[in-house]
Amino acid sequence: MAQETKEKILVAARHVFEQKGYDAARTRDIALEANVNVALINYHFQSKEQLFWAVVQDFLGPINQSLRDFFNDEKSDFETTLGRISNYYTDTWLRNYQMIIVMLTELRKSPEKFAEINIRPFTPSSAFEKKVHEFAGSDKVDAVQVMSNALAMIMGPIVIRPLIQCIGDMDDKQFNYMMDIRRKMIPEWIANMVKYQVDTNRNK
């Protein structure tokens, strides 16, 4: 029963944070959404801040695990792995846009929280690094740079979605269509960037 109540509060809190943002959200709003009293929220999470980061952890945990699986999959080749990451992240970020914006806003204020919630889907010794080096034919290509470029290409347009929709005069359907095209192109772009870096290093 206690675990069910805790999970119900987490679901309600996420909804309230998404709708109002962290600063405007009140524990009484969350209590009303979860149909519990405020005392239960304080009992399980002690404060609004701790509840918020519990929501973030609950949200990021499955994402982190999926990315770890992609990065550590030794069977898929480099470009297949990029395609899986591009598809998964595009779907996830589009589907959870409001949560991501609220989360990034608070992380900007408290960057140390990333260390506390332990979001590390990629490690230098993962299978992904080996794939990068095999694809490049060189161990001089930095796998962290490759990963960073891939994630930035996926996340960037979604983070500044309102701006892109304004510039491109797009509605939500048109934006999502653009992202569907983009998700297919990102693996090719990243592969070409790796090849370019190898060719540049070779010609130095």
Rosetta silent file (secondary structure, phi, psi, omega in degrees, C-alpha in Angstrom):
SEQUENCE: MAQETKEKILVAARHVFEQKGYDAARTRDIALEANVNVALINYHFQSKEQLFWAVVQDFLGPINQSLRDFFNDEKSDFETTLGRISNYYTDTWLRNYQMIIVMLTELRKSPEKFAEINIRPFTPSSAFEKKVHEFAGSDKVDAVQVMSNALAMIMGPIVIRPLIQCIGDMDDKQFNYMMDIRRKMIPEWIANMVKYQVDTNRNK
SCORE:     score description
SCORE:     0.000 S_00000001
   1 L     0.000  -44.386 -179.840    0.000    0.000    0.000 S_00000001
   2 H   -61.664  -40.631  179.830    2.781    2.452    0.907 S_00000001
   3 H   -67.380  -38.433  178.367    4.556    1.769   -2.408 S_00000001
   4 H   -63.373  -41.611  178.197    1.317    2.248   -4.341 S_00000001
   5 H   -63.527  -42.775  179.480    0.758    5.573   -2.612 S_00000001
   6 H   -61.509  -43.616 -179.862    4.315    6.654   -3.379 S_00000001
   7 H   -67.111  -37.006  177.914    3.927    5.765   -7.041 S_00000001
   8 H   -64.196  -38.610  177.858    0.589    7.575   -7.201 S_00000001
   9 H   -66.390  -41.530  178.954    2.229   10.699   -5.788 S_00000001
  10 H   -60.658  -43.888  179.408    5.057   10.463   -8.341 S_00000001
  11 H   -63.884  -45.389 -179.934    2.597   10.256  -11.231 S_00000001
  12 H   -64.569  -42.514 -178.691    0.564   13.166   -9.894 S_00000001
  13 H   -63.130  -42.831  178.868    3.659   15.254   -9.196 S_00000001
  14 H   -59.287  -43.942 -179.169    4.990   14.756  -12.710 S_00000001
  15 H   -61.607  -43.729 -179.360    1.681   15.913  -14.165 S_00000001
  16 H   -67.742  -43.542  178.697    1.612   19.030  -11.967 S_00000001
  17 H   -61.850  -40.115  179.089    5.267   19.879  -12.640 S_00000001
  18 H   -64.402  -39.188 -176.601    4.677   19.515  -16.386 S_00000001
  19 H   -77.150  -37.237 -171.775    1.627   21.764  -16.275 S_00000001
  20 H  -113.764  -14.833 -171.871    2.921   24.460  -13.923 S_00000001
  21 H    82.297  165.911 -175.428    6.695   24.153  -13.807 S_00000001
  22 H   -65.413  -48.708 -173.121    8.668   23.589  -10.626 S_00000001
  23 H   -63.351  -41.016 -176.274    8.373   27.042   -9.074 S_00000001
  24 H   -81.459  -18.750 -179.260    4.606   27.400   -9.531 S_00000001
  25 L   -70.593  137.180  178.214    3.778   23.843   -8.467 S_00000001
  26 L  -118.707  150.285  179.965    2.581   23.499   -4.874 S_00000001
  27 H   -61.974  -30.363  178.965    2.476   20.374   -2.755 S_00000001
  28 H   -68.942  -31.858  174.560   -1.231   20.982   -2.185 S_00000001
  29 H   -64.703  -42.187 -179.405   -1.754   20.871   -5.984 S_00000001
  30 H   -67.572  -41.142  178.295    0.068   17.555   -6.096 S_00000001
  31 H   -60.627  -42.586  179.262   -1.890   16.232   -3.131 S_00000001
  32 H   -64.666  -42.575  179.275   -5.145   17.152   -4.856 S_00000001
  33 H   -64.397  -37.461 -178.285   -4.036   15.510   -8.103 S_00000001
  34 H   -86.797   -8.905 -176.895   -2.995   12.339   -6.261 S_00000001
  35 L    59.477   46.834  175.222   -6.053   12.399   -3.992 S_00000001
  36 L  -134.488  170.422  176.420   -3.923   12.188   -0.846 S_00000001
  37 L   -90.275  158.782 -176.377   -3.229   14.613    1.966 S_00000001
  38 H   -59.781  -32.235 -178.869   -0.132   16.809    2.050 S_00000001
  39 H   -59.769  -35.178  179.106    1.162   14.970    5.110 S_00000001
  40 H   -67.802  -36.831  176.961    1.599   11.805    3.010 S_00000001
  41 H   -64.106  -45.648  178.800    3.712   13.705    0.483 S_00000001
  42 H   -63.708  -35.762 -179.737    5.908   15.035    3.276 S_00000001
  43 H   -65.009  -45.160 -175.147    6.147   11.553    4.787 S_00000001
  44 H   -82.525  -30.249 -171.135    7.333    9.901    1.567 S_00000001
  45 H  -128.960   -4.890  174.885    9.441   12.721    0.072 S_00000001
  46 L    69.650  -39.788 -176.990   10.126   15.264    2.856 S_00000001
  47 L  -156.692  164.693  176.974    9.977   18.307    0.530 S_00000001
  48 H   -62.646  -38.855 -179.160    8.850   19.527   -2.885 S_00000001
  49 H   -62.302  -47.592  179.986   12.484   19.598   -4.014 S_00000001
  50 H   -65.052  -35.797  177.137   13.105   15.968   -3.073 S_00000001
  51 H   -64.560  -42.300 -179.907    9.825   14.985   -4.699 S_00000001
  52 H   -60.414  -46.967 -178.163   10.823   16.743   -7.927 S_00000001
  53 H   -71.020  -24.356  172.248   14.164   14.954   -8.156 S_00000001
  54 H   -68.065  -38.277  176.193   12.444   11.666   -7.372 S_00000001
  55 H   -63.464  -43.943  178.795   10.195   12.360  -10.373 S_00000001
  56 H   -61.335  -45.359  179.309   13.275   13.102  -12.519 S_00000001
  57 H   -62.017  -42.159  179.399   14.961    9.905  -11.368 S_00000001
  58 H   -63.476  -35.612  179.806   11.782    7.921  -12.068 S_00000001
  59 H   -74.846  -45.249 -173.780   11.624    9.446  -15.549 S_00000001
  60 H   -80.085  -23.766 -176.368   15.299    9.106  -16.477 S_00000001
  61 H   -53.083  -55.892  179.703   15.909    5.637  -15.022 S_00000001
  62 H   -63.989  -34.966  178.064   14.331    3.618  -17.869 S_00000001
  63 H   -64.206  -45.962  179.548   15.817    5.968  -20.486 S_00000001
  64 H   -59.176  -42.615 -178.864   19.264    5.562  -18.979 S_00000001
  65 H   -66.831  -40.737  178.748   18.935    1.777  -18.964 S_00000001
  66 H   -62.676  -43.026  179.260   17.788    1.650  -22.588 S_00000001
  67 H   -66.100  -38.120  175.581   20.730    3.773  -23.688 S_00000001
  68 H   -58.545  -42.558  179.730   23.131    1.586  -21.714 S_00000001
  69 H   -61.160  -42.704  179.410   21.722   -1.412  -23.589 S_00000001
  70 H   -64.037  -47.808 -175.513   22.305    0.340  -26.925 S_00000001
  71 H   -68.401  -26.603 -176.252   25.832    1.461  -26.076 S_00000001
  72 H  -102.826    4.596  178.063   26.853   -1.937  -24.713 S_00000001
  73 L   -74.275  113.415 -176.760   25.285   -4.086  -27.431 S_00000001
  74 L   -84.919  -10.480 -175.456   28.205   -5.875  -29.043 S_00000001
  75 L   -85.785  -34.084 -177.749   26.140   -7.444  -31.836 S_00000001
  76 L   -81.690  145.310  178.516   24.972   -4.311  -33.657 S_00000001
  77 L   -80.835  178.418 -174.101   27.390   -2.372  -35.836 S_00000001
  78 H   -57.716  -52.109 -175.630   28.163    1.344  -35.473 S_00000001
  79 H   -69.773  -33.750  176.249   25.524    2.702  -37.860 S_00000001
  80 H   -65.001  -42.098  177.696   22.811    0.354  -36.576 S_00000001
  81 H   -61.264  -43.629  177.426   23.526    1.503  -33.024 S_00000001
  82 H   -60.205  -41.341  179.241   23.278    5.140  -34.114 S_00000001
  83 H   -63.451  -41.389  179.233   19.957    4.406  -35.784 S_00000001
  84 H   -65.199  -42.662  179.150   18.559    2.767  -32.661 S_00000001
  85 H   -64.843  -43.266 -179.156   19.687    5.674  -30.484 S_00000001
  86 H   -62.085  -45.498  179.403   18.269    8.223  -32.940 S_00000001
  87 H   -65.188  -46.178 -176.425   14.885    6.502  -33.086 S_00000001
  88 H   -65.358  -48.286 -176.816   14.626    5.914  -29.355 S_00000001
  89 H   -67.635  -39.115  178.344   15.704    9.391  -28.284 S_00000001
  90 H   -61.387  -48.494  178.477   13.555   11.145  -30.896 S_00000001
  91 H   -59.514  -46.641 -175.668   10.463    9.216  -29.804 S_00000001
  92 H   -64.743  -44.852 -177.278   11.216    9.709  -26.116 S_00000001
  93 H   -71.966  -37.145  176.908   11.904   13.436  -26.304 S_00000001
  94 H   -66.149  -40.824 -176.407    8.914   14.180  -28.541 S_00000001
  95 H   -71.936  -27.562 -174.243    6.590   12.165  -26.306 S_00000001
  96 L  -119.712   34.926 -172.904    7.854   13.745  -23.076 S_00000001
  97 H   -54.854  -48.201 -176.389    8.558   17.280  -24.232 S_00000001
  98 H   -63.143  -42.410  179.637    6.991   19.100  -21.263 S_00000001
  99 H   -63.342  -40.810 -177.593    8.764   16.949  -18.694 S_00000001
 100 H   -66.516  -40.864  179.421   12.101   17.427  -20.420 S_00000001
 101 H   -63.670  -44.866  178.262   11.775   21.224  -20.561 S_00000001
 102 H   -62.099  -44.509 -178.459   10.936   21.412  -16.842 S_00000001
 103 H   -62.640  -46.369 -178.819   13.785   19.028  -16.000 S_00000001
 104 H   -65.917  -34.716  177.226   16.387   20.906  -18.065 S_00000001
 105 H   -61.469  -44.258 -179.257   15.317   24.216  -16.549 S_00000001
 106 H   -74.963  -33.176  177.386   15.941   22.919  -13.038 S_00000001
 107 H   -66.698  -31.477  175.987   19.143   21.121  -14.002 S_00000001
 108 H   -63.528  -35.230  178.882   20.489   24.418  -15.300 S_00000001
 109 H   -76.217  -32.605 -175.034   19.958   25.841  -11.815 S_00000001
 110 L  -133.155   68.898 -176.268   21.396   22.756  -10.080 S_00000001
 111 L   -61.307  -23.545  179.715   23.838   20.974  -12.439 S_00000001
 112 L   -64.757  -16.533 -178.396   25.280   18.975   -9.537 S_00000001
 113 H   -66.203  -27.027  177.704   22.023   17.012   -9.474 S_00000001
 114 H   -58.409  -40.652  179.412   23.144   15.037  -12.524 S_00000001
 115 H   -64.945  -38.632 -177.004   25.858   13.446  -10.400 S_00000001
 116 H   -69.079  -35.790 -178.564   23.354   12.622   -7.670 S_00000001
 117 H   -90.206   -1.160  168.742   20.876   10.908   -9.987 S_00000001
 118 L    56.795   57.387  176.779   23.723    8.976  -11.666 S_00000001
 119 L   -94.737   97.053 -179.765   22.851    9.356  -15.333 S_00000001
 120 L  -138.808   76.865 -178.741   25.729    7.617  -17.101 S_00000001
 121 L   -73.956  -16.661 -173.632   24.498    5.585  -20.060 S_00000001
 122 L  -127.004  136.128  173.799   27.880    5.682  -21.754 S_00000001
 123 L  -128.195  150.338 -177.254   31.357    4.805  -20.512 S_00000001
 124 L   -57.268  -24.797 -177.001   34.613    5.051  -22.467 S_00000001
 125 L   -95.024   11.015 -177.560   35.129    1.291  -22.252 S_00000001
 126 L   -72.077  168.261  178.058   31.702    0.401  -23.666 S_00000001
 127 H   -62.047  -26.930 -179.086   31.121   -1.594  -26.832 S_00000001
 128 H   -62.298  -40.550  178.642   30.187    1.675  -28.541 S_00000001
 129 H   -60.493  -41.884  178.631   33.739    2.974  -28.288 S_00000001
 130 H   -63.202  -39.404  179.284   35.008   -0.186  -29.979 S_00000001
 131 H   -64.257  -40.888  178.670   32.436    0.250  -32.748 S_00000001
 132 H   -60.288  -47.538 -177.766   33.535    3.838  -33.323 S_00000001
 133 H   -66.636  -37.921  178.335   37.180    2.801  -33.598 S_00000001
 134 H   -66.788  -43.330 -179.957   36.360   -0.145  -35.868 S_00000001
 135 H   -64.305  -41.486 -177.728   34.212    2.026  -38.140 S_00000001
 136 H   -77.853  -22.512 -173.892   36.854    4.753  -38.277 S_00000001
 137 L    70.113   24.677 -177.197   39.744    2.338  -38.618 S_00000001
 138 L  -159.339  144.762  175.878   41.475    4.400  -35.975 S_00000001
 139 L   -94.856   12.133 -179.963   41.523    4.740  -32.208 S_00000001
 140 L   -87.528  -10.073  179.665   42.114    8.498  -32.548 S_00000001
 141 L   -84.355  126.648 -176.528   38.405    9.235  -32.902 S_00000001
 142 L   -80.985  113.713 -178.041   36.871   10.270  -29.582 S_00000001
 143 H   -65.188  -30.791  178.371   33.739    8.192  -28.936 S_00000001
 144 H   -65.667  -39.617  176.417   32.466   10.723  -26.394 S_00000001
 145 H   -63.664  -42.038  179.638   32.551   13.422  -29.083 S_00000001
 146 H   -61.710  -47.483  179.099   30.696   11.130  -31.467 S_00000001
 147 H   -62.315  -42.760 -178.542   28.041   10.373  -28.856 S_00000001
 148 H   -62.502  -42.536  178.572   27.740   14.052  -27.900 S_00000001
 149 H   -63.164  -42.172 -179.635   27.228   15.091  -31.509 S_00000001
 150 H   -62.682  -49.087 -177.898   24.575   12.433  -32.039 S_00000001
 151 H   -66.692  -36.516  178.466   22.604   13.361  -28.925 S_00000001
 152 H   -64.723  -39.400  178.410   22.915   17.090  -29.654 S_00000001
 153 H   -64.281  -34.280  179.515   21.526   16.564  -33.157 S_00000001
 154 H   -77.185  -49.983 -172.500   18.562   14.701  -31.713 S_00000001
 155 H   -74.718  -37.555 -170.918   17.865   16.886  -28.693 S_00000001
 156 H   -49.631  -57.095 -178.151   18.681   20.311  -30.099 S_00000001
 157 H   -61.978  -31.363 -178.342   15.640   20.892  -32.326 S_00000001
 158 H   -74.087  -37.828  178.710   13.284   19.483  -29.696 S_00000001
 159 H   -63.232  -39.875 -179.452   14.647   21.699  -26.915 S_00000001
 160 L  -103.458   32.675 -177.203   14.141   24.810  -29.061 S_00000001
 161 H   -49.818  -48.916 -178.778   10.970   23.461  -30.644 S_00000001
 162 H   -58.419  -38.064  179.784    8.898   26.680  -30.288 S_00000001
 163 H   -65.759  -45.876 -178.971   11.610   28.684  -32.047 S_00000001
 164 H   -64.529  -40.970  179.350   11.907   26.215  -34.935 S_00000001
 165 H   -65.048  -35.035  178.269    8.155   26.031  -35.347 S_00000001
 166 H   -69.336  -48.678 -179.226    8.003   29.827  -35.432 S_00000001
 167 H   -61.981  -43.106 -177.032   10.860   30.186  -37.933 S_00000001
 168 L   -89.099    1.193 -177.387    9.528   27.407  -40.155 S_00000001
 169 L    50.673   52.361 -176.007    5.861   28.370  -39.684 S_00000001
 170 L  -108.267  144.254  166.718    5.162   24.774  -38.619 S_00000001
 171 L   -90.977 -179.722 -176.783    2.343   23.247  -36.649 S_00000001
 172 H   -60.429  -39.928 -178.835    2.966   20.211  -34.398 S_00000001
 173 H   -63.274  -42.382  179.985    2.266   17.742  -37.193 S_00000001
 174 H   -68.141  -38.235  177.656    4.767   19.406  -39.510 S_00000001
 175 H   -63.560  -45.621  179.778    7.411   19.565  -36.785 S_00000001
 176 H   -62.181  -35.869  177.253    6.981   15.866  -36.001 S_00000001
 177 H   -64.514  -42.738  176.901    7.273   15.075  -39.706 S_00000001
 178 H   -58.997  -42.236 -179.768   10.542   17.027  -39.848 S_00000001
 179 H   -68.315  -32.735  176.978   11.836   15.042  -36.875 S_00000001
 180 H   -64.649  -39.429  176.497   10.843   11.757  -38.512 S_00000001
 181 H   -68.022  -43.731 -176.093   12.986   12.669  -41.530 S_00000001
 182 H   -62.488  -40.726 -177.774   15.787   13.912  -39.296 S_00000001
 183 H   -60.097  -30.560  179.827   15.958   10.732  -37.194 S_00000001
 184 H   -78.806  -26.252 -176.560   16.743    8.740  -40.353 S_00000001
 185 H   -87.427  -26.345 -175.167   19.429   11.165  -41.479 S_00000001
 186 H   -56.821  -46.480  179.073   21.327   11.535  -38.191 S_00000001
 187 H   -57.480  -39.127  178.993   23.178    8.175  -38.379 S_00000001
 188 H   -67.677  -42.115  178.432   24.418    9.074  -41.872 S_00000001
 189 H   -59.625  -46.530 -178.333   25.477   12.557  -40.761 S_00000001
 190 H   -64.717  -42.758  178.655   27.403   11.172  -37.793 S_00000001
 191 H   -59.976  -42.332  179.256   29.060    8.480  -39.915 S_00000001
 192 H   -66.874  -34.949  177.408   30.170   11.128  -42.426 S_00000001
 193 H   -64.423  -41.161  178.706   31.529   13.310  -39.613 S_00000001
 194 H   -63.723  -45.117  179.423   33.626   10.400  -38.349 S_00000001
 195 H   -61.633  -40.424  179.594   34.943    9.721  -41.858 S_00000001
 196 H   -63.705  -42.036  179.848   35.751   13.410  -42.292 S_00000001
 197 H   -63.797  -41.904  179.361   37.668   13.499  -39.018 S_00000001
 198 H   -62.457  -45.567 -179.394   39.676   10.427  -40.005 S_00000001
 199 H   -63.533  -38.901  179.265   40.473   11.905  -43.441 S_00000001
 200 H   -64.835  -44.595  179.932   41.445   15.237  -41.861 S_00000001
 201 H   -64.718  -35.165 -177.557   43.779   13.552  -39.350 S_00000001
 202 H   -69.079  -31.601 -175.610   45.310   11.461  -42.118 S_00000001
 203 L   -90.575    0.551  179.710   46.090   14.547  -44.217 S_00000001
 204 L   -73.809    0.000    0.000   47.749   16.495  -41.421 S_00000001
